[in-house]
């Protein structure tokens, strides 16, 4: 790849123009917010179009430019399909959970309300901390992704992009809240979908042979049913992405914002289909890119192929796509964190209560953005950040959502299952080189473990984090049924 595609000045100008465009759109459409609930979920009157576009835009962050294509280069078609299904699955799960929780909490605003009533304050605090940590990691990863991209195409320093992106988003989301996020998501979704559709014609049209034949000819193992990573990577990404997004407060805000359950279900179906095919395509690009050049860096698989023509218009479109993806996601994340502070902040600290809770929330959001800015400026691995946050939520997903149906799961059992699931998963969670983990290679030598375990640490960590709580809860349920 070339060292520089655009000048730093040009990149910053385009970023500012896109930012001002969305800020202006937001303020033109901004309505007065009457209370905190309106700030969190709007007027509960969202249509199929507004809900579908918002669910899709907020789900498809800048991570899709790196994650799926990167996973494809080592995990094959299985990783791509797993990633795509994992992205779409939470929407389908919410088809079941969403309407039921809406009936139980007709004036609800978050999943944490259900957790508090069902499991009590102790479990609420654990889940709240996990969700806030996950949302923060997600925010860091998104800002890192856009900073990394702008540095890739123009050598713009990471800190410049990180700060600029956060400032643009804060200028409209802190004032406008959820409703403003919904409004800007509509426009961001149209931009995102248009450019992605353009990329399909651009990439497939420039190949000398059929894309599938190209992959089969040069990288047959990535399509082979005998290539083990096709299965382990696919299952890993499915478990990780599906489990984590069930805890995404941004999704639950949209569940409660729907005008009725019919609109909610339709929107969830449409957004799951859109998300599946978009992520599938972005991963497929990775397969094509790897087949053209197996020496590419995994994180750059998409850009190696789409920027190869050095076309100014295409580079600008990619930049606009990345900014639309980033802004649509980080305004959702910031609003989600803000809403949790307003709703449940008092459970963490009594200071986070009272009439001025929204003002206190905004101050904490500003502090959080400073932390995000510092971490994003360091340029840590985007995929690794996501995977670590995913593991934390994965350890709690069975307990919380299985407990939705099984009323006999008490607070003590829930606490034990979540803690053991989390600690078990962390023992196998790989280091950044994916060659060792806390248990494998540190506490114990790699020689004590089967190559199947040592070469699939990521999959094992997620599998263990998921299966341990399930085993504990199932054993408890069977013992009770036999009494």
Buried (B, 14 or more C-beta within 10 A) or exposed (E): EEEEBBEBEBBBEBBEEBBEBBBEBBBEBBEEBEEBBBBBBBBBEBEBEBBBBBBBBBBBBBBBBBBBBBBBBBBBBBBBBBBBBBBBBBBBBBBBBBBEBBEEBEEBBBBBBBBBEBBBEEBBBBBBEBBBBBBBBBBBBBBBBBBBBBBBBBBBEBBBBBBBBBEBBBBBBBBBBBBBBBBBBBBBBEBBBBBBEEBEEBBEEEBEEEBEEBBBEBBEEBBBEEBBBBBBBBBBBBBBBBBBBBBBBBBBBBBBBBBEBEBBBBBBBBBBBBBBEBBBBBBBBBBBBBBBEEEBEBBBBBBBBBBBEEEEEBBBBBBBBBBBBBBBBBBBBBBBBBBBBBBBBBBBEEEBEEEEBBEBBBEBBEEBBEEBBEBBBEBBBBBBBBBBBBBBBBBBBBBBBBBBEEEEBEBEBBBBBBBBBBBBBBBBBBBEEBEBBBBBBEEEEBEEBEEEBBBBBBBBBBBBBBBBBBBBBEEBBEEEEEE
